[in-house]
Amino acid sequence: MDWTLILLGVVAIAGVGFGIWRAVRRRQASKSANPNDIYPLW
């Protein structure tokens, strides 16, 4: 097993997941008037 490929795969999956999560949060924040929903910590 090449640890470099494993690490790149984990980073890629995490990056894609985080991008989708940010897009979903931004879509929810645009519907909501609550400013706390625009920049959530998690």
ABEGO torsion letter per residue (X at the ends): XBAAAAAAAAAAAAAAAAAAAAAAAAAAAAABABAAAABBAX
